[in-house]
Amino acid sequence: MPEIKLVPLTQLDTVNNSIKPARLTIPNWYKQSPQKMRGCPNHLTAEGVSTATYKQCAPFLDGMTLGYMAVLTSDIEVSIGENGLPFINHRDLGRSVVSLHSEEQWEGMEYPLFHYPVVFKWDQSLVIKTPKNYSLLFTHPMNRLDLPFTTISGVVDTDSYEIATHFPFWLKQGFTGIIKAGTPVCQIIPIPREKWTSSLQEFDPVKNAISHDNFRSNIVKTYKTLFWKKKQYD
């Protein structure tokens, strides 16, 4: 079984672990969402259409729980400076939690809409090691559009890179206040480095019809019942 190794840079990091399985960071808004469309007592409408909400969409949840998650280990406070740009502060912990990228490093980068034109980074004090021929995809927590920032995606060959990886991010315009400790800031997904090829196959009408018929044979959680495979990250 492949193993991710978290190598602490300080004694504190052996206790205050900033990386955990993503399944442990499911937000309350997801947990409290309804399983079925409101006002629909049955699993199907009169037209035979499913009344299931996104809460029963296994791919949606799989995305949120895939791999591991880097989380904040302390509160940070966001305020707006006199220049109209955000300023981030936190208590003196003897280490950096958030730092600022220089503007020159991101010259030519297209900033996303409704975000400040400033790049910060989530500073990490754990070195993440993967087995040979495994890299890590670092990206914004999947389906977490509610977060007041957007983390930039990147891939690092962590089987050979032996330095802590930091995660650049943008803040959303208009946000001020505290981002709490425990907030997920970056999703970490192991990917094996394998050579892939692609090919376009011929259309098979019989196979296509059988697949659709099998899918429609179930009323509840069809995808999870017939196709879904368990993913495990500890």
C-alpha positions as CSV (number, residue, x, y, z in Angstrom):
1,M,0.0,0.0,0.0
2,P,1.5,3.4,-1.0
3,E,2.3,5.6,2.0
4,I,2.5,9.4,2.3
5,K,5.1,10.5,4.8
6,L,4.8,13.8,6.7
7,V,8.2,15.0,7.8
8,P,8.0,17.7,10.5
9,L,10.4,20.7,10.4
10,T,9.9,21.5,14.1
11,Q,9.0,19.6,17.2
12,L,5.6,21.4,17.3
13,D,4.7,19.9,13.9
14,T,4.8,16.4,15.4
15,V,1.7,17.4,17.4
16,N,0.0,20.2,15.4
17,N,-0.4,18.3,12.2
18,S,-1.6,20.5,9.4
19,I,-2.4,17.6,7.0
20,K,-5.3,15.1,7.4
21,P,-7.5,12.8,5.3
22,A,-9.9,15.0,3.3
23,R,-12.9,13.0,4.5
24,L,-12.4,14.6,7.9
25,T,-13.0,18.1,6.5
26,I,-16.6,17.8,5.1
27,P,-18.3,21.1,5.8
28,N,-21.5,21.5,7.9
29,W,-23.5,22.9,4.9
30,Y,-23.0,19.6,3.1
31,K,-24.0,17.6,6.1
32,Q,-27.1,19.7,6.6
33,S,-28.3,19.6,3.0
34,P,-31.4,17.6,2.1
35,Q,-31.2,14.2,0.4
36,K,-34.3,14.9,-1.8
37,M,-35.7,18.0,-3.4
38,R,-37.9,20.0,-1.0
39,G,-41.6,19.3,-1.3
40,C,-41.0,15.9,-3.0
41,P,-42.1,13.0,-0.7
42,N,-41.1,10.3,-3.2
43,H,-37.8,9.3,-4.9
44,L,-39.3,10.0,-8.3
45,T,-41.5,12.6,-9.8
46,A,-44.7,11.7,-11.7
47,E,-42.6,11.8,-14.8
48,G,-40.2,9.2,-13.4
49,V,-37.4,11.7,-12.8
50,S,-35.2,11.4,-9.7
51,T,-35.8,13.8,-6.9
52,A,-32.3,13.3,-5.4
53,T,-30.2,16.4,-4.7
54,Y,-26.5,16.8,-5.1
55,K,-26.2,15.3,-1.6
56,Q,-26.8,11.8,-3.2
57,C,-24.2,12.5,-5.9
58,A,-21.3,10.1,-5.1
59,P,-18.9,11.9,-7.6
60,F,-19.5,15.2,-5.8
61,L,-18.7,13.7,-2.4
62,D,-15.7,11.7,-3.8
63,G,-14.3,15.0,-5.0
64,M,-14.5,16.6,-1.6
65,T,-13.0,13.6,0.2
66,L,-10.3,12.6,-2.3
67,G,-6.8,12.4,-0.9
68,Y,-5.7,14.7,1.9
69,M,-6.3,18.2,3.0
70,A,-3.9,20.9,4.4
71,V,-5.8,22.9,7.1
72,L,-5.0,26.1,8.9
73,T,-3.3,25.4,12.3
74,S,-4.3,28.8,13.7
75,D,-6.8,31.6,13.1
76,I,-5.8,34.4,10.6
77,E,-7.4,37.8,10.4
78,V,-8.0,39.6,7.1
79,S,-8.4,43.4,7.0
80,I,-8.1,46.0,4.3
81,G,-5.2,48.4,4.3
82,E,-5.1,52.1,3.4
83,N,-4.1,51.0,-0.1
84,G,-7.4,49.1,-0.6
85,L,-5.6,45.8,-0.6
86,P,-5.9,43.0,2.0
87,F,-3.6,42.5,4.9
88,I,-3.4,39.2,6.8
89,N,-2.3,38.9,10.4
90,H,-2.1,36.2,13.0
91,R,-0.7,35.8,16.5
92,D,3.0,35.4,16.9
93,L,3.5,31.6,16.8
94,G,7.2,31.7,16.1
95,R,6.6,30.6,12.5
96,S,4.8,31.9,9.4
97,V,1.3,30.8,8.6
98,V,0.7,33.1,5.6
99,S,3.2,35.1,3.6
100,L,3.1,37.4,0.6
101,H,4.4,36.6,-2.9
102,S,6.2,39.5,-4.6
103,E,4.2,41.1,-7.4
104,E,7.1,40.5,-9.8
105,Q,6.7,36.7,-9.4
106,W,3.2,36.8,-10.9
107,E,3.7,39.3,-13.6
108,G,1.5,38.3,-16.6
109,M,-0.8,36.1,-14.6
110,E,-4.5,36.5,-15.2
111,Y,-6.1,37.1,-11.8
112,P,-9.6,35.5,-11.3
113,L,-12.6,37.8,-11.3
114,F,-13.7,39.2,-7.9
115,H,-10.4,38.5,-6.3
116,Y,-7.7,40.9,-5.1
117,P,-4.7,41.3,-7.5
118,V,-2.4,40.0,-4.7
119,V,-0.9,36.5,-4.3
120,F,-0.4,35.2,-0.8
121,K,0.7,31.7,0.1
122,W,-0.2,29.2,2.8
123,D,3.1,28.4,4.5
124,Q,3.7,24.8,5.4
125,S,6.2,23.3,7.9
126,L,5.8,19.7,6.9
127,V,7.7,18.0,4.1
128,I,5.5,15.6,2.2
129,K,7.2,12.6,0.8
130,T,5.6,10.1,-1.6
131,P,6.8,6.7,-2.9
132,K,8.9,6.5,-6.1
133,N,7.0,7.5,-9.2
134,Y,4.2,9.3,-7.3
135,S,3.6,13.0,-7.5
136,L,1.1,15.2,-5.6
137,L,-1.6,17.4,-7.1
138,F,-2.2,20.5,-4.9
139,T,-5.4,22.3,-5.6
140,H,-8.2,24.3,-4.1
141,P,-10.5,22.2,-1.9
142,M,-13.0,20.6,-4.3
143,N,-16.5,22.0,-4.4
144,R,-15.6,24.5,-1.6
145,L,-16.7,27.7,-3.4
146,D,-17.9,29.0,0.0
147,L,-14.3,29.6,1.1
148,P,-13.2,33.3,1.0
149,F,-10.1,32.5,-1.0
150,T,-9.0,30.4,-4.1
151,T,-5.9,28.3,-3.8
152,I,-3.8,27.9,-7.0
153,S,-3.3,24.4,-8.4
154,G,0.1,22.8,-9.1
155,V,1.8,19.4,-9.3
156,V,5.0,18.6,-7.4
157,D,7.2,15.5,-7.8
158,T,7.3,14.8,-4.1
159,D,9.2,11.5,-4.4
160,S,12.3,13.6,-5.1
161,Y,11.5,17.1,-3.8
162,E,12.5,17.3,-0.1
163,I,11.4,20.8,0.8
164,A,8.1,21.9,2.3
165,T,5.6,22.8,-0.4
166,H,3.7,26.1,0.0
167,F,0.4,26.9,-1.6
168,P,-0.2,30.2,-3.3
169,F,-3.8,31.7,-3.2
170,W,-5.9,34.7,-3.9
171,L,-8.4,36.3,-1.5
172,K,-11.9,37.1,-2.6
173,Q,-12.8,40.8,-2.8
174,G,-14.9,42.2,0.1
175,F,-13.9,39.6,2.7
176,T,-12.7,40.7,6.1
177,G,-12.7,38.9,9.3
178,I,-11.2,35.7,10.8
179,I,-10.5,32.5,8.9
180,K,-10.6,29.9,11.6
181,A,-8.0,27.3,12.4
182,G,-9.0,24.0,10.9
183,T,-10.3,25.6,7.7
184,P,-9.2,23.4,4.7
185,V,-6.9,25.4,2.4
186,C,-5.4,23.0,-0.1
187,Q,-6.4,19.5,-1.3
188,I,-3.6,17.0,-1.8
189,I,-4.1,14.2,-4.3
190,P,-1.5,11.5,-5.0
191,I,-1.1,10.7,-8.7
192,P,1.1,7.9,-10.1
193,R,3.4,9.0,-12.9
194,E,2.5,6.5,-15.6
195,K,2.7,6.8,-19.4
196,W,-0.8,7.1,-20.9
197,T,-2.2,6.9,-24.4
198,S,-5.6,7.8,-25.8
199,S,-7.7,6.3,-28.6
200,L,-11.1,7.0,-30.0
201,Q,-13.3,4.0,-30.1
202,E,-16.2,3.1,-32.5
203,F,-19.8,3.9,-31.3
204,D,-21.6,0.7,-30.2
205,P,-25.3,1.3,-30.1
206,V,-26.1,-2.0,-28.4
207,K,-23.6,-1.5,-25.6
208,N,-24.7,2.1,-25.2
209,A,-28.4,1.1,-24.9
210,I,-27.6,-1.7,-22.4
211,S,-25.5,0.8,-20.2
212,H,-28.4,3.3,-20.1
213,D,-30.9,0.6,-19.4
214,N,-28.8,-0.7,-16.5
215,F,-28.5,2.8,-15.1
216,R,-32.2,3.4,-15.2
217,S,-33.0,0.0,-13.5
218,N,-32.3,1.5,-10.0
219,I,-34.3,4.3,-8.4
220,V,-32.0,5.3,-5.5
221,K,-28.2,5.8,-5.6
222,T,-27.8,4.1,-9.0
223,Y,-24.2,5.2,-9.6
224,K,-23.1,4.3,-6.1
225,T,-24.9,0.9,-6.2
226,L,-23.7,-0.2,-9.7
227,F,-20.4,1.6,-10.5
228,W,-18.8,3.3,-7.5
229,K,-15.6,2.0,-6.0
230,K,-14.4,2.8,-2.5
231,K,-11.4,5.1,-2.1
232,Q,-9.3,5.0,1.1
233,Y,-6.9,7.6,2.5
234,D,-5.7,7.3,6.1
